[in-house]
Amino acid sequence: MVKIQIDLSHEEDTIVEIYKLAHDLRTKEEAIKLMVKFFKARIEPEKLPKKEYFKPKNK
């Protein structure tokens, strides 16, 4: 589990509050957890070539 503290602007806070009320949720935390599921994340190495990053290490 990861705990994250987020500073939201007034507009962002309003969006989360509306999402919370529209989906009958109890907390903004629950709303943000559901909102995050709308996004996909792709993790790629930034400083290593893909070929080296995905190559198995020799033991």
VEXDRENMAR-121132 format. One record per atom (N, C-alpha, C): atom name; residue number from 1; residue in one letter; x, y, z. Coordinates in nm, 2 decimals, decimal comma, padded with zeros to 4 digits. Atoms other than C-alpha are relative to their C-alpha. Layout:
REM residues N
   name   resi   resn       c1       c2       c3
     CA    NUM      a        X        Y        Z
...
REM end
This chain:
REM residues 59
   name   resi   resn       c1       c2       c3
      N      1      m    00,08   -00,12    00,00
     CA      1      m    00,00    00,00    00,00
      C      1      m    00,09    00,12    00,00
      N      2      v   -00,07   -00,13    00,01
     CA      2      v    00,12    00,35   -00,08
      C      2      v   -00,09    00,11    00,04
      N      3      k    00,08   -00,12   -00,04
     CA      3      k    00,00    00,67    00,09
      C      3      k    00,06    00,12   -00,08
      N      4      i   -00,04   -00,11    00,08
     CA      4      i    00,01    00,98   -00,13
      C      4      i   -00,07    00,12    00,06
      N      5      q    00,06   -00,13   -00,04
     CA      5      q   -00,05    01,34   -00,02
      C      5      q    00,00    00,09   -00,12
      N      6      i    00,01   -00,08    00,12
     CA      6      i   -00,18    01,56   -00,30
      C      6      i   -00,05    00,13    00,03
      N      7      d    00,05   -00,13   -00,01
     CA      7      d   -00,22    01,93   -00,31
      C      7      d   -00,08    00,03   -00,12
      N      8      l    00,10   -00,03    00,11
     CA      8      l   -00,53    02,00   -00,52
      C      8      l   -00,03    00,14   -00,01
      N      9      s    00,05   -00,14    00,02
     CA      9      s   -00,62    02,33   -00,67
      C      9      s   -00,15    00,00    00,03
      N     10      h    00,14   -00,01   -00,03
     CA     10      h   -00,97    02,46   -00,60
      C     10      h   -00,08   -00,07   -00,11
      N     11      e    00,08    00,07    00,11
     CA     11      e   -01,09    02,34   -00,94
      C     11      e    00,01   -00,15    00,01
      N     12      e   -00,02    00,15   -00,01
     CA     12      e   -00,94    01,99   -00,90
      C     12      e   -00,07   -00,05    00,12
      N     13      d    00,08    00,05   -00,12
     CA     13      d   -01,09    01,96   -00,55
      C     13      d   -00,15    00,00   -00,03
      N     14      t    00,14    00,00    00,04
     CA     14      t   -01,43    02,06   -00,69
      C     14      t   -00,03   -00,12   -00,09
      N     15      i    00,02    00,12    00,09
     CA     15      i   -01,40    01,79   -00,96
      C     15      i   -00,01   -00,13    00,08
      N     16      v    00,00    00,13   -00,09
     CA     16      v   -01,31    01,52   -00,70
      C     16      v   -00,13    00,00    00,08
      N     17      e    00,12   -00,01   -00,08
     CA     17      e   -01,60    01,64   -00,48
      C     17      e   -00,12   -00,04   -00,08
      N     18      i    00,12    00,03    00,08
     CA     18      i   -01,85    01,62   -00,76
      C     18      i    00,00   -00,15   -00,04
      N     19      y   -00,01    00,14    00,04
     CA     19      y   -01,73    01,28   -00,87
      C     19      y   -00,04   -00,09    00,12
      N     20      k    00,04    00,08   -00,13
     CA     20      k   -01,76    01,16   -00,50
      C     20      k   -00,15    00,00    00,02
      N     21      l    00,15   -00,01   -00,02
     CA     21      l   -02,12    01,29   -00,48
      C     21      l   -00,08   -00,07   -00,11
      N     22      a    00,07    00,06    00,11
     CA     22      a   -02,22    01,16   -00,82
      C     22      a    00,00   -00,15    00,01
      N     23      h   -00,01    00,14   -00,01
     CA     23      h   -02,10    00,81   -00,74
      C     23      h   -00,03   -00,05    00,15
      N     24      d    00,05    00,03   -00,13
     CA     24      d   -02,24    00,81   -00,38
      C     24      d    00,12   -00,06    00,09
      N     25      l   -00,12    00,04   -00,08
     CA     25      l   -01,89    00,77   -00,22
      C     25      l    00,01    00,08    00,13
      N     26      r   -00,01   -00,06   -00,13
     CA     26      r   -01,80    00,85    00,14
      C     26      r    00,11    00,10    00,01
      N     27      t   -00,12   -00,09   -00,02
     CA     27      t   -01,46    01,01    00,10
      C     27      t    00,06    00,03   -00,14
      N     28      k   -00,07   -00,04    00,12
     CA     28      k   -01,25    01,19   -00,16
      C     28      k    00,11   -00,10   -00,04
      N     29      e   -00,10    00,11    00,02
     CA     29      e   -00,99    00,91   -00,12
      C     29      e   -00,06   -00,10   -00,09
      N     30      e    00,06    00,10    00,08
     CA     30      e   -01,24    00,66   -00,26
      C     30      e   -00,03    00,05   -00,14
      N     31      a    00,02   -00,06    00,14
     CA     31      a   -01,32    00,90   -00,55
      C     31      a    00,12    00,00   -00,08
      N     32      i   -00,13    00,00    00,07
     CA     32      i   -00,96    00,94   -00,64
      C     32      i    00,05   -00,14   -00,04
      N     33      k   -00,03    00,13    00,04
     CA     33      k   -00,90    00,57   -00,63
      C     33      k   -00,08   -00,05   -00,12
      N     34      l    00,08    00,04    00,12
     CA     34      l   -01,18    00,51   -00,88
      C     34      l    00,04    00,08   -00,12
      N     35      m   -00,04   -00,08    00,12
     CA     35      m   -01,07    00,80   -01,10
      C     35      m    00,13   -00,04   -00,06
      N     36      v   -00,13    00,05    00,04
     CA     36      v   -00,72    00,66   -01,12
      C     36      v   -00,01   -00,11   -00,10
      N     37      k    00,01    00,12    00,09
     CA     37      k   -00,85    00,35   -01,29
      C     37      k   -00,04    00,03   -00,14
      N     38      f    00,03   -00,04    00,13
     CA     38      f   -00,94    00,55   -01,60
      C     38      f    00,13    00,02   -00,08
      N     39      f   -00,13   -00,03    00,07
     CA     39      f   -00,57    00,59   -01,69
      C     39      f    00,08   -00,13   -00,01
      N     40      k   -00,09    00,11    00,02
     CA     40      k   -00,31    00,35   -01,82
      C     40      k    00,14    00,06    00,02
      N     41      a   -00,14   -00,05   -00,02
     CA     41      a    00,06    00,38   -01,73
      C     41      a    00,09   -00,10   -00,07
      N     42      r   -00,10    00,08    00,07
     CA     42      r    00,35    00,25   -01,93
      C     42      r    00,13    00,04    00,06
      N     43      i   -00,13   -00,03   -00,06
     CA     43      i    00,68    00,22   -01,76
      C     43      i    00,11   -00,05   -00,09
      N     44      e   -00,11    00,03    00,08
     CA     44      e    00,99    00,24   -01,97
      C     44      e    00,13    00,06    00,06
      N     45      p   -00,12   -00,05   -00,05
     CA     45      p    01,35    00,28   -01,88
      C     45      p    00,04    00,13   -00,07
      N     46      e   -00,03   -00,13    00,05
     CA     46      e    01,47    00,64   -01,93
      C     46      e    00,15    00,01   -00,05
      N     47      k   -00,14   -00,02    00,03
     CA     47      k    01,85    00,60   -01,93
      C     47      k    00,07   -00,13   -00,05
      N     48      l   -00,06    00,13    00,05
     CA     48      l    01,90    00,24   -02,05
      C     48      l   -00,08   -00,03   -00,13
      N     49      p    00,07    00,04    00,12
     CA     49      p    01,82    00,12   -02,40
      C     49      p   -00,09   -00,12    00,03
      N     50      k    00,10    00,11   -00,02
     CA     50      k    01,52   -00,12   -02,41
      C     50      k    00,06   -00,13    00,00
      N     51      k   -00,06    00,14    00,02
     CA     51      k    01,73   -00,41   -02,53
      C     51      k    00,08   -00,04    00,12
      N     52      e   -00,08    00,03   -00,12
     CA     52      e    01,96   -00,39   -02,22
      C     52      e   -00,09   -00,02    00,12
      N     53      y    00,09    00,00   -00,11
     CA     53      y    01,68   -00,33   -01,98
      C     53      y   -00,08   -00,13    00,01
      N     54      f    00,08    00,13    00,00
     CA     54      f    01,48   -00,64   -02,08
      C     54      f    00,08   -00,12   -00,02
      N     55      k   -00,09    00,11    00,01
     CA     55      k    01,78   -00,86   -02,13
      C     55      k    00,02   -00,07    00,13
      N     56      p   -00,01    00,07   -00,12
     CA     56      p    01,80   -01,14   -01,87
      C     56      p    00,15    00,02    00,06
      N     57      k   -00,13   -00,01   -00,06
     CA     57      k    02,09   -01,09   -01,62
      C     57      k    00,06   -00,14    00,01
      N     58      n   -00,07    00,12   -00,01
     CA     58      n    02,35   -01,36   -01,62
      C     58      n    00,04   -00,02    00,15
      N     59      k   -00,03    00,03   -00,14
     CA     59      k    02,40   -01,53   -01,28
      C     59      k    00,13   -00,05    00,03
REM end
